[in-house]
Amino acid sequence: MSGVTAVIFDMDGVLVDSKRAHFESWARLATEHGLVPPTEAEFEATFGRTSVDVMTKVDAPRWSAALQTHTAQQLDDRKEQLFRDAMENNFPAMPRVDEVVGALHGSGLALAIGSSGPPMNVQLVQRKLPCGGLFHCIVDASQVSCSKPHPQVFLTAASKLGVPPTKCCVIEDACVGIQAARRAGMFAVGVVGTTTRPELIAAGAHLVVAALGDITPTLIQNLCRVPRRRFPYRPYSLGHRGARSHAPENTLLSFKQALALGCDRVECDIRLTRDNQLVVIHDAAVNRTSNGTGLVVALTLEELLAFDFGSGEKIPTLDQLLELVKPSGKTLHIELKEPGCEEKMVAAISRHGMRAQILVISFFTELLSITRKLDPGIACAALYSGHPPSPSEAQSLGFKEVGCFHNEIDAPYVADAHRHGLLVHCFNPDTPDQVRRAVQIGVDGIGSNKPKMLIDTLDELSKM
């Protein structure tokens, strides 16, 4: 045997051809609320994500009106009921699914379903499939707090099976599922259907098959002969204060440079002026980054605009930065540097319709708590310096992500964070070797003062 002793199946698109039922249920839900239904292309771009994620983040503008009168959970419950109705009336089992599952079970492999679908959906599929009783364990949305590409669903399945992640193989049809498997340290076999072969390979699949029926015990046994990529997946790239090695930090020019270089995300800092305007600046005083002097809090916006922040750049307001980033579709990390910014920041994010593109970060967890109370739909991540918290502690505070200095965390810490449903990004590795180490320990995102170096290094590693 290859060392693989367990196989974890995704459900939608692998065990059942549920794509049409999901698409129709989304269309019916949108019609019920007087909204424009998603096109098939728009639907496919969200496939593999939880319904709540789709409505509150990925496709938030479409659903914002419905969310004024219903909670995301209420809409999710209705959507899933529509889905189950469609599945009961015409159950779309994948061709040869019983044959494949039966053969793998007969060869002695432990089997699991790892899905972020609602429990009632997963139970329906298990009940309808003749081979449903062959699975040793089931993981559904009630047991996980993070959706793919976070590895939690597959790590939970491995734990329930009592099998180390390195001895597990995941069968997936979606890129986010392949990425989740690779982040979990598992083998990943992609099934062409909702996603093309090149896309599955680019996501990190060890092997790609044309159909579920092509999977056999021998294929699983031969996975040991497939070269494992040294670097299994690509973390997101984050331009720290824009592209501060290329342009003056925290200026519009710096952020334009970071976006032009191809950063997945950009990061900024905000403070309040004397006349209560939100401006983008790291330091409490303007002395280091401009030709002026004085504390930001002691100066009006008009006074600040008289200073040169490098290369003729003026200090940006948060509104100006949001206007710049929004059309790119990229995520903006907004760091709260001091109390008092939260209410105006939340209002600005809402005004620009950018909730799905924002991650609010801070070293002050109390400021993040205030932000979440003002708008629970805005994602927040706690930053730590000196001694990162235990993942269980961070989880207990209600955060989904933490940010740490790259040299203060290691692979066991990141793995433990993933087991607790947390993403981890690090800052600020500024050499290729530091970036390589960050990827090796499994972080989900990397911020750097040198975004071109960061992107070039990630490009190099993705080919290995």
C-alpha positions as CSV (number, residue, x, y, z in Angstrom):
1,M,0.0,0.0,0.0
2,S,1.0,3.6,-0.5
3,G,0.7,4.4,3.2
4,V,-2.8,5.8,2.5
5,T,-5.2,4.1,4.9
6,A,-8.2,6.3,4.6
7,V,-10.2,8.0,1.8
8,I,-12.3,11.1,2.5
9,F,-15.0,11.9,0.0
10,D,-16.4,15.3,-0.7
11,M,-20.1,15.0,-1.2
12,D,-21.5,17.5,-3.7
13,G,-20.0,16.9,-7.2
14,V,-18.3,13.7,-6.1
15,L,-20.8,11.3,-4.6
16,V,-23.8,13.1,-6.0
17,D,-24.2,15.3,-9.1
18,S,-26.0,18.0,-7.1
19,K,-24.9,21.0,-9.1
20,R,-28.2,21.4,-10.9
21,A,-30.2,21.1,-7.7
22,H,-28.0,23.7,-6.0
23,F,-28.3,26.1,-8.9
24,E,-32.1,25.7,-9.1
25,S,-32.4,26.3,-5.3
26,W,-30.4,29.5,-5.5
27,A,-32.5,30.7,-8.4
28,R,-35.7,29.9,-6.6
29,L,-34.6,31.6,-3.4
30,A,-33.6,34.7,-5.3
31,T,-36.9,34.8,-7.1
32,E,-38.9,34.4,-3.9
33,H,-37.2,37.6,-2.6
34,G,-37.5,39.6,-5.8
35,L,-33.8,39.4,-6.6
36,V,-32.1,38.8,-9.9
37,P,-31.1,35.1,-9.8
38,P,-27.4,34.2,-10.3
39,T,-26.3,33.1,-13.8
40,E,-24.8,29.7,-14.1
41,A,-21.3,31.3,-14.4
42,E,-21.9,33.3,-11.2
43,F,-23.1,30.2,-9.4
44,E,-20.1,28.2,-10.5
45,A,-17.8,30.8,-9.1
46,T,-19.3,30.2,-5.6
47,F,-19.5,26.4,-5.8
48,G,-17.9,24.7,-2.8
49,R,-18.5,27.6,-0.5
50,T,-21.1,27.6,2.3
51,S,-24.4,29.4,1.6
52,V,-23.8,31.9,4.4
53,D,-20.4,32.7,3.0
54,V,-21.9,33.2,-0.5
55,M,-24.6,35.6,0.8
56,T,-22.5,37.6,3.3
57,K,-19.1,37.6,1.5
58,V,-18.7,36.2,-2.0
59,D,-22.0,37.4,-3.5
60,A,-23.0,39.9,-0.8
61,P,-24.3,42.7,-3.1
62,R,-27.0,40.4,-4.6
63,W,-28.3,39.3,-1.2
64,S,-28.0,42.6,0.7
65,A,-31.7,43.5,0.3
66,A,-32.9,40.1,1.5
67,L,-30.6,40.3,4.5
68,Q,-32.4,43.5,5.6
69,T,-35.5,41.5,6.4
70,H,-34.0,38.0,7.0
71,T,-31.0,36.7,8.8
72,A,-28.4,34.8,6.7
73,Q,-29.3,31.7,8.6
74,Q,-33.0,32.0,7.7
75,L,-32.1,32.4,4.1
76,D,-29.7,29.5,4.3
77,D,-32.3,27.3,5.9
78,R,-34.8,28.1,3.1
79,K,-32.2,27.5,0.4
80,E,-31.3,24.1,1.7
81,Q,-34.9,23.1,2.0
82,L,-35.4,23.9,-1.6
83,F,-32.2,21.9,-2.4
84,R,-33.5,18.8,-0.5
85,D,-36.9,19.0,-2.2
86,A,-35.1,18.8,-5.6
87,M,-32.8,16.0,-4.4
88,E,-35.7,13.9,-3.0
89,N,-37.6,14.2,-6.3
90,N,-34.7,13.3,-8.5
91,F,-31.7,11.9,-6.7
92,P,-28.6,12.3,-8.8
93,A,-26.1,9.7,-7.6
94,M,-22.8,9.8,-9.5
95,P,-22.4,6.9,-12.0
96,R,-20.6,3.9,-10.4
97,V,-20.5,5.5,-7.0
98,D,-21.6,2.3,-5.3
99,E,-19.0,0.3,-7.2
100,V,-16.2,2.7,-6.3
101,V,-17.1,3.0,-2.6
102,G,-17.6,-0.7,-2.3
103,A,-14.2,-1.6,-3.9
104,L,-12.4,0.9,-1.6
105,H,-14.2,-0.4,1.5
106,G,-13.4,-4.0,0.4
107,S,-9.7,-3.3,0.1
108,G,-9.6,-2.3,3.8
109,L,-9.5,1.5,3.5
110,A,-11.3,3.5,6.1
111,L,-13.9,5.8,4.5
112,A,-15.5,9.1,5.4
113,I,-17.6,11.9,4.0
114,G,-16.2,15.3,4.6
115,S,-18.7,18.0,3.7
116,S,-19.5,21.5,4.8
117,G,-23.1,20.9,3.8
118,P,-25.9,21.0,6.4
119,P,-26.5,17.8,8.4
120,M,-29.9,17.2,6.9
121,N,-28.4,17.3,3.4
122,V,-25.6,14.9,4.2
123,Q,-28.0,12.6,5.9
124,L,-30.3,12.6,2.9
125,V,-27.4,11.6,0.6
126,Q,-26.2,8.9,3.0
127,R,-29.7,7.5,3.2
128,K,-30.3,7.6,-0.6
129,L,-27.0,6.0,-1.5
130,P,-27.0,2.2,-1.3
131,C,-23.3,2.4,-0.3
132,G,-24.1,5.0,2.4
133,G,-23.6,2.5,5.3
134,L,-20.0,1.8,4.2
135,F,-18.7,5.1,5.5
136,H,-17.0,4.9,8.9
137,C,-17.7,8.5,9.8
138,I,-19.5,11.6,8.5
139,V,-18.4,15.3,8.9
140,D,-21.0,18.0,8.2
141,A,-21.4,21.7,8.8
142,S,-22.5,21.2,12.4
143,Q,-19.0,20.0,13.2
144,V,-16.9,22.7,11.6
145,S,-16.7,26.5,11.8
146,C,-14.7,27.2,8.6
147,S,-15.4,26.6,5.0
148,K,-12.9,25.4,2.4
149,P,-10.2,26.1,1.5
150,H,-9.6,25.9,5.3
151,P,-8.6,22.3,6.0
152,Q,-10.8,21.9,9.1
153,V,-13.4,19.6,7.5
154,F,-10.8,17.1,6.4
155,L,-8.7,17.3,9.6
156,T,-11.9,16.7,11.5
157,A,-12.7,13.6,9.4
158,A,-9.1,12.3,9.9
159,S,-9.4,12.8,13.6
160,K,-12.7,10.9,13.8
161,L,-11.2,8.1,11.8
162,G,-8.2,8.0,14.0
163,V,-5.9,8.3,10.9
164,P,-3.0,10.7,10.6
165,P,-3.6,13.4,7.9
166,T,-0.5,12.2,5.9
167,K,-2.2,8.8,5.5
168,C,-5.4,10.2,4.1
169,C,-6.5,10.8,0.5
170,V,-9.3,13.3,-0.4
171,I,-11.5,12.9,-3.4
172,E,-12.6,16.4,-4.5
173,D,-14.1,18.2,-7.5
174,A,-13.6,21.8,-6.5
175,C,-10.4,23.8,-6.3
176,V,-11.1,25.1,-2.8
177,G,-11.5,21.4,-1.7
178,I,-8.2,20.4,-3.3
179,Q,-6.5,23.4,-1.6
180,A,-8.1,22.3,1.7
181,A,-6.7,18.8,1.3
182,R,-3.3,20.0,0.5
183,R,-3.3,22.4,3.5
184,A,-4.3,19.4,5.7
185,G,-1.2,17.6,4.4
186,M,-3.2,14.9,2.6
187,F,-3.1,13.4,-0.9
188,A,-5.7,15.0,-3.2
189,V,-7.4,13.4,-6.2
190,G,-9.4,15.7,-8.4
191,V,-12.5,14.6,-10.3
192,V,-13.3,16.6,-13.5
193,G,-16.8,17.9,-13.5
194,T,-17.5,21.3,-11.9
195,T,-13.8,22.2,-12.5
196,T,-11.5,21.5,-15.4
197,R,-8.4,19.3,-15.3
198,P,-5.9,22.3,-15.6
199,E,-7.7,24.1,-12.8
200,L,-7.6,21.1,-10.4
201,I,-3.9,20.6,-11.2
202,A,-3.2,24.2,-10.6
203,A,-5.0,24.0,-7.2
204,G,-2.6,21.2,-6.2
205,A,-4.2,17.9,-7.1
206,H,-1.7,14.9,-7.1
207,L,-3.9,13.1,-9.7
208,V,-6.9,14.1,-11.8
209,V,-9.4,11.6,-13.1
210,A,-12.1,12.1,-15.7
211,A,-14.8,10.5,-13.6
212,L,-15.4,9.0,-10.2
213,G,-15.6,5.6,-11.8
214,D,-11.9,5.8,-12.6
215,I,-10.9,5.6,-8.9
216,T,-9.8,2.2,-7.9
217,P,-7.9,0.7,-4.9
218,T,-4.9,0.3,-7.2
219,L,-5.0,4.0,-8.0
220,I,-5.0,4.9,-4.3
221,Q,-2.2,2.4,-3.7
222,N,-0.1,4.0,-6.4
223,L,-0.3,7.5,-4.9
224,C,3.0,6.9,-3.3
225,R,4.6,7.0,-6.7
226,V,3.3,10.5,-7.5
227,P,5.9,13.2,-6.6
228,R,4.6,15.3,-3.7
229,R,5.1,19.0,-4.4
230,R,7.6,20.4,-1.9
231,F,5.4,23.4,-1.5
232,P,1.8,22.2,-1.7
233,Y,-0.3,25.3,-2.0
234,R,0.0,29.1,-2.4
235,P,-0.8,31.4,0.5
236,Y,-2.3,34.8,-0.3
237,S,0.1,37.6,-0.8
238,L,-0.4,40.8,1.2
239,G,1.2,44.2,0.4
240,H,2.2,45.7,3.8
241,R,1.2,49.4,3.8
242,G,0.8,48.9,0.0
243,A,4.2,48.4,-1.6
244,R,6.4,50.4,0.7
245,S,9.7,49.2,-0.9
246,H,8.4,50.6,-4.2
247,A,6.6,53.8,-3.2
248,P,5.9,55.9,0.0
249,E,4.1,53.7,2.5
250,N,0.3,54.1,3.0
251,T,-0.1,56.4,0.0
252,L,-2.4,55.8,-2.9
253,L,0.7,55.4,-5.1
254,S,1.9,52.6,-2.8
255,F,-1.5,50.8,-3.0
256,K,-1.7,51.2,-6.8
257,Q,1.8,49.7,-7.1
258,A,0.9,46.7,-4.8
259,L,-2.3,46.0,-6.9
260,A,-0.3,46.4,-10.2
261,L,2.3,43.9,-8.9
262,G,-0.4,41.3,-8.4
263,C,-0.9,41.3,-4.6
264,D,-3.9,39.2,-3.6
265,R,-4.5,41.7,-0.7
266,V,-3.2,45.0,0.6
267,E,-2.9,46.3,4.2
268,C,-3.3,49.8,5.6
269,D,-3.4,51.6,9.0
270,I,-6.0,54.2,10.0
271,R,-6.1,57.0,12.6
272,L,-8.4,59.9,13.4
273,T,-7.6,63.5,12.7
274,R,-8.5,66.4,15.0
275,D,-11.6,67.0,13.0
276,N,-12.6,63.3,13.2
277,Q,-11.6,62.2,9.7
278,L,-10.2,58.8,9.1
279,V,-6.8,58.9,7.4
280,V,-4.4,56.2,6.3
281,I,-1.1,56.4,8.3
282,H,0.9,54.1,10.5
283,D,2.6,56.4,13.0
284,A,0.9,58.5,15.6
285,A,3.0,61.5,14.3
286,V,3.7,62.6,10.7
287,N,7.4,63.3,11.3
288,R,8.8,60.0,9.9
289,T,6.7,59.8,6.7
290,S,6.2,63.4,5.7
291,N,7.9,66.8,5.6
292,G,5.6,68.0,8.4
293,T,5.6,67.6,12.1
294,G,3.0,66.9,14.8
295,L,0.5,64.3,16.0
296,V,-2.2,63.2,13.6
297,V,-4.8,63.6,16.3
298,A,-3.7,67.2,16.8
299,L,-4.0,68.1,13.1
300,T,-7.0,68.7,10.9
301,L,-7.4,66.9,7.5
302,E,-6.7,70.3,5.8
303,E,-3.5,70.7,7.7
304,L,-2.4,67.2,6.9
305,L,-3.0,67.7,3.2
306,A,-0.5,70.4,3.2
307,F,2.3,67.9,3.8
308,D,4.2,65.9,1.3
309,F,4.2,62.2,2.2
310,G,6.9,61.3,-0.4
311,S,7.0,61.7,-4.2
312,G,4.4,64.4,-4.0
313,E,1.8,62.1,-2.4
314,K,-0.8,63.4,0.0
315,I,-2.1,61.5,3.0
316,P,-5.1,59.4,1.8
317,T,-8.5,59.3,3.6
318,L,-10.0,55.8,4.2
319,D,-12.8,56.7,1.7
320,Q,-10.2,57.4,-1.0
321,L,-8.5,54.0,-0.4
322,L,-11.8,52.1,-0.4
323,E,-12.6,53.7,-3.8
324,L,-9.3,52.6,-5.1
325,V,-9.5,49.0,-3.9
326,K,-13.1,48.2,-4.6
327,P,-12.9,47.8,-8.4
328,S,-10.0,45.3,-8.0
329,G,-12.1,42.9,-6.0
330,K,-9.1,42.4,-3.8
331,T,-9.3,42.2,0.0
332,L,-8.2,45.2,2.1
333,H,-6.8,44.6,5.6
334,I,-7.5,47.7,7.8
335,E,-5.5,47.9,11.0
336,L,-7.0,49.9,13.8
337,K,-4.2,51.8,15.5
338,E,-6.2,53.5,18.2
339,P,-9.6,53.6,19.8
340,G,-12.3,55.8,18.4
341,C,-12.0,54.8,14.7
342,E,-14.4,51.8,14.8
343,E,-17.8,53.5,14.2
344,K,-16.6,55.7,11.3
345,M,-14.7,52.8,9.7
346,V,-17.8,50.5,9.8
347,A,-19.9,53.3,8.3
348,A,-17.3,53.9,5.5
349,I,-17.2,50.1,4.7
350,S,-21.0,50.0,4.5
351,R,-21.2,53.2,2.4
352,H,-18.9,51.7,-0.2
353,G,-20.5,48.3,-0.1
354,M,-17.2,46.6,0.7
355,R,-18.0,44.3,3.6
356,A,-17.0,41.2,1.6
357,Q,-13.6,42.8,0.7
358,I,-12.5,43.8,4.3
359,L,-10.6,42.1,7.1
360,V,-10.3,44.4,10.1
361,I,-7.1,43.7,12.1
362,S,-5.6,45.1,15.3
363,F,-3.2,44.3,18.2
364,F,-6.0,45.6,20.4
365,T,-8.7,42.8,20.7
366,E,-11.1,45.2,22.4
367,L,-11.3,47.3,19.3
368,L,-12.1,44.3,17.2
369,S,-14.9,43.3,19.7
370,I,-16.4,46.8,19.2
371,T,-16.2,46.4,15.5
372,R,-18.0,43.1,15.6
373,K,-20.7,44.5,17.8
374,L,-21.2,47.4,15.3
375,D,-21.4,44.9,12.3
376,P,-21.1,41.2,13.0
377,G,-20.7,40.6,9.2
378,I,-17.3,42.3,9.0
379,A,-14.4,39.8,9.3
380,C,-11.8,40.5,12.0
381,A,-8.4,39.1,12.8
382,A,-6.3,39.6,15.9
383,L,-2.6,40.5,15.6
384,Y,0.0,39.3,18.1
385,S,3.6,40.2,18.8
386,G,6.1,38.6,21.2
387,H,4.0,35.6,22.2
388,P,1.2,34.4,20.0
389,P,-1.9,33.1,22.0
390,S,-2.8,29.5,22.1
391,P,-5.2,28.7,19.2
392,S,-7.8,27.7,21.8
393,E,-7.5,31.1,23.4
394,A,-7.8,32.9,20.1
395,Q,-10.8,30.7,19.1
396,S,-12.5,31.5,22.4
397,L,-12.3,35.2,21.6
398,G,-14.4,34.6,18.5
399,F,-11.8,35.3,15.8
400,K,-11.5,33.3,12.6
401,E,-7.9,34.4,11.8
402,V,-4.8,35.5,13.6
403,G,-1.7,37.4,12.4
404,C,1.8,36.9,13.9
405,F,5.4,37.8,13.2
406,H,6.8,35.2,10.8
407,N,9.7,34.3,13.2
408,E,7.4,33.8,16.2
409,I,5.4,30.8,14.9
410,D,6.2,27.4,13.6
411,A,4.5,24.4,11.8
412,P,3.0,22.9,15.0
413,Y,1.4,26.2,15.9
414,V,-0.1,26.6,12.5
415,A,-1.4,23.0,12.5
416,D,-2.9,23.5,15.9
417,A,-4.6,26.7,14.7
418,H,-6.0,24.9,11.8
419,R,-7.4,22.2,14.1
420,H,-9.2,25.0,16.0
421,G,-10.7,26.5,12.9
422,L,-8.3,29.4,12.6
423,L,-6.5,30.8,9.6
424,V,-3.0,32.2,10.2
425,H,-1.2,34.9,8.3
426,C,2.3,36.2,9.1
427,F,4.2,39.4,8.7
428,N,6.7,40.6,7.4
429,P,9.2,38.2,5.8
430,D,11.3,40.3,3.5
431,T,13.7,37.8,2.1
432,P,13.1,34.8,-0.2
433,D,14.3,32.4,2.5
434,Q,11.9,33.9,5.1
435,V,9.0,33.5,2.6
436,R,10.0,29.9,1.9
437,R,10.0,29.1,5.6
438,A,6.5,30.7,6.0
439,V,5.1,28.5,3.2
440,Q,6.8,25.4,4.7
441,I,5.2,25.9,8.1
442,G,1.8,26.1,6.4
443,V,0.5,29.7,6.9
444,D,-2.5,30.8,4.9
445,G,-1.3,34.3,4.0
446,I,2.0,36.3,3.9
447,G,2.4,40.0,4.3
448,S,5.7,41.7,3.2
449,N,7.2,45.1,2.7
450,K,8.6,43.8,-0.5
451,P,5.6,42.5,-2.5
452,K,7.4,41.9,-5.8
453,M,9.9,39.7,-4.0
454,L,7.1,37.9,-2.2
455,I,5.1,37.3,-5.4
456,D,8.2,36.2,-7.4
457,T,9.2,33.8,-4.6
458,L,5.6,32.3,-4.4
459,D,5.6,32.0,-8.2
460,E,9.0,30.1,-8.0
461,L,7.7,27.8,-5.2
462,S,4.4,27.0,-7.0
463,K,6.5,25.3,-9.8
464,M,8.3,23.0,-7.3
